[in-house]
Amino acid sequence: MSTMLLAGSALAQTRPVAPESPYGGVTVEEIVARVNDQIITRSDYERAMKDVDDEARQHGATMQQISEGHKDLLRNLIDQQLWLSKGKELGINGETELIQRLNEFRKQYNLDTIEELEKAAKEQGISFEDFKANIRNQIITQQVMRDQVGRRIQFTPGEEQRFFEEHKQEYAQPENVRLSEILVSTGTDDDPAKLAAAQAKATDIEAKLHQGGDFAQLAKSFSDGTTAAEGGDLGAYKHGELNKVFEDRVFSLKTGEFTEPIRTKQGLVIFKVVQHVPGGVPEYKDVEQQVEQNLYMSRMEPAIRGYLTQMREEAAIDIKAGYSDTGASTKETKLVYSAYTPPVAKKKKKVERTRFRETTRSFRQKSGQAVATTAATPAATKKDASLTTQKPGKKEKIRFGQAPTKTLPTAAGTKVEDAGAGDQAASADTPANPLEANTKPTQKSRFSARAKEVKQAKATAAGPKQDKMAPAPADAAEVADRQTQAAPLGLSGDTGSKKKKKTNATTGEKTRLADKSKSADEKTPAPEMAPTPVVPGAPGPAPQPPAPAPQPQQ
C-alpha cells in the first residue's frame, strides 16, 4: 500500500500543472489538442484509451502490447479528426451508409425498428448518439481513404506474380480437412435393442448418401448432434487435433467423400470431408485473390501515412504540454498566441472647401492669410507664400464653352493673372472677376468651325493674297468686247434656245384636239429679230412694233 501511495504521489508531481485562468472560475473540460476548428478533450482521450484496453484484452494482448497502443493513441485521434475535416471539405456526410449499417444491426439482433435498436442500446448502458457518431466517423474515414488514397494504388498482374514469389513461404499451410457429421445416438446404456435400431438408422442414411443424397439436408433431418441445425458443419482440423481413429479415417479421404458409420460413446457418426487442403505451398491460382489483397494492403499503409503527413502539414495542430504525438511532422503549422491590440484609428484630414464669392472680389480667407496678386513683387511673393495655406475644395466639372462657376485659390509661389478680359479693368490690388453681371458672355461655337475661324483670322491679318502669275484686270473696252462675243448671232432669227412657256394643265376649260382651229399664225410662228449688239458709243436700233397678241379660241 505504501509503495502504491508513493508511486501515486510521484505521478501527481510529474503531471503538468494547468495554468490558472486569468479570468478565474473552474475548468470544466480540459482540451488536449486542437485540430483546425475541432478539439480533442480529455474525456475523449480517456474514453478512447478504455476502448483500446478492452479490445486488447479480448484478443489476449500482453501488458507490453497494451502500453505500446497507448503511445499511438493521440496520433490516432488526430488522424481521425484530419479524415473528418477532409470529408467535410469533400462534402461526404455518410448519412445513407449510416442508415444501411443500422438496419444491418437491427436485422442481426432480430429487431423490427430502429427505435427498438435504440432502446436495446440504452438497456446495455450505451449512448445511442455516441454509437451512431462512431459508425458515421468510420464511414466517412473509409470513404475519404478510398477516394483520396485507395483509388490511386494500381498494379499489374506481373507485379502480383512477383509479390507471390517473394512471399511464397507466407502462404505455406499445413494439411487440414474441413468436416461435417451426422450423429445417430445410441443412448447412455448399452441396450442391444437401441444399438440395433441405431445401427439400422445409420445404415439407411449411408445408403441414401451413396444414392446421391444431400449430406447437409440429411444431417438436418436425421442427425442427433448439436450441429444438426448448421448441416453438421464441424469446421477445419489439422493433424493432431482429432482422435487418432478419426484422423486416420478422414485424412485419407478426398474432398466430397464420407466415411462409414463409426462407433463412439455418443453413438454412430458419419464424417464427410467438405474440403481437404494438402500441406505445403499452394499454387498461385489457388491463392490469387489473397495475394492481390495482401499486395494492396502492403502499398496502402505507407500511402495512407504519407497522405496523413501531408494533411498535418496543411492543418493547424496545437497539442497541450505533457502529451506527445508520434505522427507529428516537422513542417506542421504551429499556432502562436499573442495579446490582442486594437488597431489605431486613422485621423481624418480636415478639408476646407472654398468657393468664389460673387459679392466681393476676393477669395474666402482665414484670418492672418494673404492672397498673392499680379502687382506683388517676386520677393513679396516668396514672403507671402508661407501664409497662403488654403486647401482646394471639391473638383468642379466644367463643360465645353462654359466658364467655371467656382475657382480655387492660387498655390504658393504662383503668379495670379486677371481672369476677366473685357470691359472691366483689373486694379493693381484686386483681379477682375470674370463672373460679374456686366461681363459679356462668350458665344458658343462648334468645334468644326474653329478651323475656319483660325484661317479667317490669318487671312485678315495677312491681307489679300497676291498671285504674281495672275493676268492684269480687264478694262472697259475688253469688257464690251466680251459682251459682244457672248451675244447670239442674228442670221435668220435668234439661234439661242427659247424656253417654252409652261402652262398649267389643270386650269382653264378642257377642249378636244380636233375642235382646235389651226390657223396659219399657229402653224408658223412669226420670226423674231435678233437683238442688235450694243456697241458703246454707237446709236441704238429703231424700236419695233409689238406683235399682236393671239386671240383666245372659242
C-alpha positions in Angstrom: 0.0 0.0 0.0 2.8 2.4 0.9 4.5 1.7 -2.5 1.3 2.5 -4.3 0.9 5.8 -2.4 4.5 6.8 -3.2 4.0 5.9 -6.8 0.8 7.9 -6.9 2.4 11.0 -5.3 5.3 10.8 -7.8 2.9 10.6 -10.7 1.0 13.6 -9.4 4.2 15.5 -9.2 5.3 14.7 -12.7 1.9 15.6 -14.3 1.9 19.1 -15.8 0.0 21.6 -13.8 -2.6 23.5 -15.8 -2.1 27.3 -15.5 -4.8 29.1 -13.8 -7.2 31.2 -15.9 -6.7 35.0 -15.6 -10.5 35.3 -15.7 -11.0 33.0 -12.7 -13.5 30.2 -12.5 -13.1 26.4 -12.7 -12.1 24.5 -15.8 -15.0 22.3 -16.9 -13.2 20.3 -19.7 -9.5 20.1 -20.4 -8.5 20.5 -24.1 -5.8 18.0 -25.1 -5.3 19.0 -28.7 -6.8 21.4 -31.3 -7.0 20.3 -35.0 -8.2 23.1 -37.3 -11.6 24.0 -35.9 -12.1 20.8 -33.9 -10.9 19.9 -30.4 -9.9 16.7 -28.6 -10.9 16.8 -24.9 -9.5 14.8 -22.0 -12.8 12.9 -21.9 -12.4 11.8 -25.5 -8.8 10.8 -24.7 -9.8 8.7 -21.7 -12.7 7.1 -23.5 -10.5 6.1 -26.4 -7.9 4.6 -24.0 -10.6 2.5 -22.3 -11.8 1.1 -25.7 -8.2 0.3 -26.7 -7.6 -1.6 -23.4 -10.9 -3.6 -23.7 -10.2 -4.6 -27.3 -6.6 -5.6 -26.4 -7.8 -7.8 -23.5 -10.3 -9.5 -25.7 -7.5 -10.5 -28.1 -5.3 -11.7 -25.3 -2.7 -8.9 -25.6 0.1 -8.6 -23.1 0.7 -5.5 -20.9 3.6 -4.5 -23.1 1.4 -4.6 -26.2 -1.3 -2.5 -24.4 1.4 0.0 -23.4 2.6 0.3 -27.0 -1.0 1.0 -28.0 -1.2 3.9 -25.6 1.8 5.6 -27.3 -0.1 6.0 -30.6 -3.5 6.9 -29.0 -3.3 10.7 -29.5 -1.9 10.2 -33.0 -4.9 8.1 -33.9 -7.3 10.6 -32.5 -5.7 13.4 -34.5 -5.7 11.3 -37.6 -9.4 10.7 -37.2 -10.1 14.5 -37.0 -8.0 15.0 -40.1 -10.0 12.4 -42.0 -13.3 14.0 -40.8 -12.1 17.5 -41.8 -11.2 16.3 -45.3 -14.6 14.5 -45.5 -16.3 17.8 -44.6 -14.3 19.6 -47.3 -15.3 17.0 -49.9 -19.0 17.0 -48.9 -19.1 13.5 -47.5 -21.5 13.0 -44.6 -22.2 9.3 -44.7 -25.9 9.6 -43.8 -27.1 7.0 -46.3 -24.5 4.4 -45.3 -25.3 5.1 -41.7 -28.9 4.1 -42.2 -27.9 0.9 -44.0 -25.5 0.0 -41.3 -28.1 0.5 -38.6 -30.5 -1.7 -40.5 -27.9 -4.5 -40.6 -27.5 -4.3 -36.8 -31.3 -4.3 -36.4 -31.6 -7.5 -38.6 -28.7 -9.1 -36.8 -30.4 -8.8 -33.4 -33.9 -9.6 -34.8 -35.4 -6.2 -34.1 -38.3 -4.7 -36.0 -37.5 -1.0 -35.9 -34.6 1.4 -35.3 -36.4 2.6 -32.2 -36.1 -0.9 -30.7 -32.4 -0.9 -31.5 -32.0 2.4 -29.7 -33.9 1.0 -26.7 -31.7 -2.1 -26.6 -28.6 0.1 -26.7 -29.8 2.2 -23.7 -30.6 -1.0 -21.8 -27.0 -2.1 -22.2 -25.8 1.4 -21.0 -24.6 2.5 -24.4 -25.4 6.0 -25.7 -27.2 5.6 -29.0 -26.0 9.0 -30.2 -22.3 8.1 -29.5 -23.0 4.8 -31.2 -24.2 6.5 -34.4 -21.4 9.0 -34.2 -18.8 6.3 -34.1 -20.3 4.5 -37.1 -20.6 7.7 -39.0 -17.0 8.6 -38.4 -15.9 5.1 -39.5 -17.9 5.5 -42.8 -16.5 9.0 -43.5 -12.9 7.8 -42.8 -13.3 4.8 -45.1 -14.8 6.8 -47.9 -12.2 9.6 -47.8 -9.4 7.0 -47.5 -10.7 5.1 -50.5 -11.3 8.3 -52.6 -8.0 10.1 -51.8 -5.6 7.2 -51.4 -7.1 3.8 -52.4 -8.1 4.6 -56.0 -4.6 5.9 -56.8 -3.0 2.5 -56.0 -2.7 0.4 -59.1 -0.6 -2.6 -60.0 -0.3 -5.2 -62.8 -0.7 -9.0 -62.8 3.1 -9.3 -63.3 3.6 -7.4 -60.0 1.2 -9.7 -58.3 3.1 -12.8 -59.5 6.4 -11.3 -58.3 4.9 -10.5 -54.9 3.7 -14.1 -54.6 7.2 -15.4 -55.5 8.8 -13.1 -52.9 6.4 -14.1 -50.1 5.7 -17.7 -51.1 6.5 -19.1 -47.7 3.9 -16.9 -46.1 1.2 -18.8 -48.0 2.5 -22.2 -47.0 0.0 -24.0 -44.8 -0.2 -27.4 -43.1 -2.6 -30.2 -44.3 -6.1 -29.7 -42.9 -9.6 -31.0 -43.5 -13.0 -29.4 -43.2 -15.6 -31.9 -41.8 -19.3 -32.3 -41.4 -21.1 -35.0 -39.3 -24.3 -37.0 -38.9 -24.7 -38.5 -35.4 -27.1 -41.3 -34.6 -27.4 -41.5 -30.8 -27.3 -44.9 -29.0 -28.1 -43.7 -25.5 -26.1 -43.9 -22.4 -26.8 -47.5 -21.5 -25.7 -50.4 -23.7 -29.1 -51.6 -24.6 -28.9 -54.1 -27.5 -32.2 -53.1 -28.9 -31.3 -49.4 -29.1 -27.9 -50.3 -30.5 -29.6 -52.4 -33.3 -32.1 -49.6 -34.1 -29.3 -47.0 -34.3 -27.2 -49.3 -36.5 -30.2 -49.8 -38.9 -30.8 -46.0 -39.0 -27.1 -45.3 -39.7 -27.0 -47.9 -42.5 -30.1 -46.4 -44.1 -28.5 -42.9 -44.0 -25.4 -44.3 -45.6 -27.4 -45.9 -48.3 -29.1 -42.5 -49.1 -25.7 -40.9 -49.3 -24.5 -43.4 -51.8 -27.6 -42.7 -53.8 -26.6 -39.0 -54.1 -28.5 -37.6 -51.1 -27.5 -34.1 -49.8 -25.4 -34.5 -46.7 -26.4 -31.2 -45.1 -30.1 -31.9 -45.6 -29.8 -35.4 -44.2 -27.9 -34.0 -41.2 -30.7 -31.5 -40.5 -33.3 -34.3 -40.8 -31.7 -37.3 -39.0 -28.7 -36.1 -37.0 -28.9 -36.2 -33.2 -25.8 -34.0 -32.7 -25.7 -30.3 -31.8 -24.5 -29.3 -35.3 -27.7 -30.6 -37.0 -29.1 -27.1 -37.5 -25.9 -26.0 -39.3 -26.0 -29.0 -41.6 -23.5 -30.9 -39.4 -20.6 -28.4 -40.0 -17.7 -29.1 -37.6 -15.0 -26.7 -39.0 -11.4 -27.3 -40.1 -8.9 -29.6 -38.3 -5.1 -30.1 -38.7 -3.0 -33.1 -37.9 -3.1 -33.8 -34.2 -6.3 -32.0 -33.4 -8.6 -35.1 -33.8 -8.7 -38.5 -32.3 -6.3 -41.0 -33.8 -9.1 -43.2 -35.1 -10.9 -40.2 -36.7 -7.7 -38.7 -38.1 -6.7 -41.9 -39.8 -10.1 -42.2 -41.5 -10.7 -38.6 -42.6 -7.2 -37.6 -43.8 -7.2 -40.5 -46.2 -10.3 -39.2 -48.0 -10.6 -36.7 -50.7 -12.9 -33.7 -50.9 -16.5 -34.8 -51.1 -16.0 -38.3 -49.7 -17.6 -39.6 -46.5 -16.8 -42.4 -44.0 -18.9 -45.4 -43.0 -20.7 -45.2 -39.6 -18.0 -45.1 -36.8 -18.9 -46.3 -33.3 -18.3 -43.7 -30.5 -19.5 -43.2 -26.9 -22.3 -40.9 -28.1 -23.4 -43.2 -30.9 -22.7 -43.9 -34.6 -21.2 -40.9 -36.6 -20.6 -40.4 -40.3 -18.0 -37.9 -41.4 -17.8 -36.1 -44.7 -14.7 -34.3 -45.9 -16.0 -30.9 -47.2 -12.5 -29.7 -48.1 -9.1 -31.4 -48.0 -6.2 -28.9 -48.2 -2.9 -30.6 -48.7 0.1 -29.2 -46.9 2.9 -27.1 -48.5 2.9 -24.0 -50.7 -0.2 -23.8 -52.8 -0.4 -22.8 -56.5 -0.7 -19.1 -57.4 -4.1 -19.6 -59.0 -5.4 -21.1 -55.7 -4.4 -18.0 -53.7 -4.6 -15.3 -56.3 -7.3 -13.2 -54.5 -5.4 -13.4 -51.3 -2.2 -12.3 -53.0 -3.9 -9.4 -54.6 -5.4 -8.3 -51.2 -2.0 -8.6 -49.5 -0.2 -6.6 -52.2 -2.9 -3.9 -52.0 -2.6 -3.6 -48.2 1.2 -3.5 -48.4 1.0 -0.4 -50.6 -2.0 1.1 -48.9 -0.5 1.5 -45.4 2.6 3.7 -46.4 0.4 5.7 -48.8 -2.1 6.4 -46.0 0.7 7.5 -43.6 2.2 9.8 -46.3 -1.2 11.4 -47.0 -1.8 11.9 -43.3 1.6 13.7 -43.1 0.6 15.9 -45.9 -2.7 16.8 -44.2 -0.8 17.5 -41.0 1.5 20.0 -42.8 -1.6 21.8 -44.2 -3.5 21.8 -41.0 -3.2 23.8 -37.8 -2.5 21.5 -34.9 -1.8 22.5 -31.3 -1.1 19.9 -28.6 -1.1 20.6 -24.9 2.2 20.2 -23.0 2.6 16.7 -21.5 1.0 14.9 -24.4 3.0 13.5 -27.4 2.0 12.9 -31.0 4.0 10.1 -32.5 2.9 11.1 -36.1 3.9 14.7 -35.9 5.7 16.3 -38.8 8.5 18.9 -38.7 6.7 21.1 -41.2 3.4 21.4 -39.2 1.9 24.9 -38.7 2.3 25.9 -35.1 -0.3 28.2 -33.5 1.1 31.4 -32.0 -1.0 33.3 -29.4 -0.5 36.9 -28.7 -2.3 39.7 -26.8 -4.9 41.5 -28.8 -4.0 45.0 -29.8 -6.8 47.1 -31.2 -5.9 48.9 -34.5 -5.1 52.7 -34.2 -7.9 54.8 -35.6 -6.8 56.9 -38.6 -7.1 60.7 -38.1 -9.3 62.2 -40.7 -7.9 65.1 -42.6 -9.9 68.3 -42.3 -10.6 69.7 -45.8 -12.0 73.2 -46.0 -14.0 73.9 -49.1 -13.7 77.3 -50.7 -16.0 79.0 -53.1 -15.7 82.2 -55.1 -17.8 84.9 -53.6 -19.8 86.8 -56.2 -20.5 89.7 -53.8 -16.7 90.5 -53.4 -13.7 90.3 -55.5 -11.6 88.2 -53.2 -11.4 84.6 -52.1 -12.5 83.5 -48.7 -9.5 83.6 -46.4 -8.7 82.6 -42.9 -7.6 85.2 -40.5 -4.0 86.1 -40.9 -3.7 84.8 -44.5 -3.0 86.8 -47.7 -3.6 86.3 -51.4 -0.9 86.9 -53.9 -1.7 89.4 -56.7 -0.1 90.4 -60.0 1.2 93.6 -58.6 3.3 91.7 -55.9 7.0 91.5 -56.5 8.9 88.2 -56.6 10.3 88.9 -53.1 6.9 89.7 -51.7 5.5 86.5 -53.4 8.1 84.4 -51.7 7.4 86.1 -48.4 3.7 85.6 -48.6 3.9 82.1 -49.9 4.1 80.6 -46.5 0.9 82.4 -45.5 -1.2 81.0 -48.3 -2.3 77.7 -46.9 -5.8 77.4 -48.2 -6.8 73.9 -49.3 -8.8 73.2 -52.5 -12.4 72.3 -52.3 -14.4 69.8 -54.4 -13.3 69.5 -58.0 -15.7 71.3 -60.4 -16.9 69.8 -63.6 -16.5 72.4 -66.4 -18.4 71.9 -69.7 -17.1 72.9 -73.0 -18.0 76.5 -73.9 -18.9 77.5 -70.3 -17.0 79.5 -67.8 -16.3 77.9 -64.4 -18.6 78.9 -61.6 -16.0 78.1 -58.9 -12.3 78.8 -58.7 -9.6 77.6 -56.4 -7.1 79.7 -54.5 -3.7 80.1 -56.1 -0.9 77.8 -54.9 2.1 79.3 -53.0 4.6 81.0 -55.3 2.4 81.1 -58.4 1.5 84.2 -60.4 -2.1 85.4 -60.2 -3.4 86.6 -63.5 -6.6 88.6 -64.3 -9.4 86.3 -65.2 -11.7 89.0 -66.5 -10.7 90.0 -70.1 -13.2 92.5 -71.2 -14.9 95.7 -70.1 -13.7 95.6 -66.6 -10.1 96.5 -65.9 -8.3 94.8 -63.0 -6.9 97.0 -60.4 -3.4 96.5 -59.1 -4.7 95.1 -55.9 -7.7 93.1 -56.9 -8.1 90.9 -60.0 -11.2 91.4 -62.2 -14.0 88.9 -61.6 -14.9 87.1 -64.8 -18.3 86.2 -63.4 -19.6 89.7 -62.8 -23.0 90.5 -64.3 -21.7 93.2 -66.7 -19.2 90.7 -68.3 -20.3 89.9 -71.9 -20.9 86.1 -72.2 -18.9 84.2 -74.8 -20.9 82.9 -77.7 -20.8 79.2 -78.1 -19.3 77.8 -81.3 -19.0 74.4 -82.8 -15.7 72.5 -82.8 -15.7 72.2 -86.6 -16.0 76.0 -87.0 -12.8 76.6 -85.1 -10.5 75.8 -88.0 -12.4 78.2 -90.3 -12.1 81.0 -87.7 -8.4 80.4 -87.4 -8.0 80.6 -91.3 -10.1 83.7 -91.5 -8.1 85.4 -88.8 -4.9 84.5 -90.5 -6.2 85.8 -93.9 -7.4 89.1 -92.3 -4.0 89.6 -90.7 -2.1 88.9 -93.9 -4.4 90.8 -96.3 -5.5 89.6 -99.8 -3.2 87.0 -101.3 -1.4 88.3 -104.4 -0.7 85.9 -107.2 2.3 87.0 -109.3 1.3 84.8 -112.3 -2.3 86.1 -112.5 -3.2 88.4 -115.6 -4.0 92.1 -115.2 -7.6 93.1 -114.6 -9.7 93.8 -117.8 -10.5 97.4 -118.8 -13.9 98.8 -120.1 -13.2 98.1 -123.8 -12.3 94.5 -123.1 -15.5 94.1 -121.1 -17.6 95.4 -124.0 -15.8 93.0 -126.5 -16.6 90.1 -124.2 -20.3 91.0 -124.1 -20.5 91.3 -127.9 -18.9 87.9 -128.3 -21.2 86.4 -125.8 -24.4 87.7 -127.6 -26.3 85.3 -130.0 -25.7 85.6 -133.8 -28.6 87.4 -135.8 -28.5 85.3 -139.0 -32.2 84.2 -139.6 -33.5 84.7 -136.3 -32.4 84.1 -132.8 -30.2 81.0 -132.6 -30.4 81.0 -128.9 -32.7 78.4 -127.3 -36.1 79.8 -126.4 -37.7 78.4 -123.4 -41.2 77.1 -123.8 -43.7 78.8 -121.6 -45.2 76.4 -119.2 -48.9 76.3 -118.8 -50.9 74.8 -116.0 -52.8 71.9 -117.5 -55.2 71.7 -114.6 -56.6 75.3 -115.0 -59.0 76.5 -117.8 -61.6 74.7 -119.9 -60.7 71.4 -121.4 -61.0 71.2 -125.3 -60.6 68.4 -127.7 -57.6 68.4 -130.0 -60.0 68.1 -133.1 -62.0 71.1 -132.1 -59.0 73.4 -132.1 -58.8 75.7 -135.2 -55.5 75.5 -136.8 -54.5 79.0 -138.1 -51.5 80.0 -140.1 -50.3 82.0 -137.3 -50.2 79.0 -135.1 -48.6 76.8 -137.7 -45.7 79.2 -138.5 -44.8 81.5 -135.7 -43.6 85.0 -136.6 -39.8 85.2 -136.8 -38.2 87.2 -134.1 -35.4 89.6 -134.8 -32.2 89.0 -133.1 -31.3 91.8 -130.8 -28.6 94.1 -132.2 -25.5 94.1 -130.2 -24.9 97.3 -128.4 -21.6 98.9 -129.1 -20.5 101.6 -126.7 -20.7 105.0 -128.4 -23.0 103.8 -131.4 -26.6 104.8 -131.8 -29.2 102.2 -130.8 -31.6 100.4 -133.2 -35.1 101.7 -134.1 -37.8 100.3 -131.9 -40.0 97.6 -133.5 -43.8 97.5 -133.0 -45.0 94.7 -130.7 -46.5 91.5 -132.2 -50.3 91.2 -132.0 -51.4 89.0 -129.1 -53.1 85.7 -130.0 -56.9 85.6 -129.8 -58.4 83.1 -127.5 -60.2 80.2 -129.2 -63.8 79.7 -128.6 
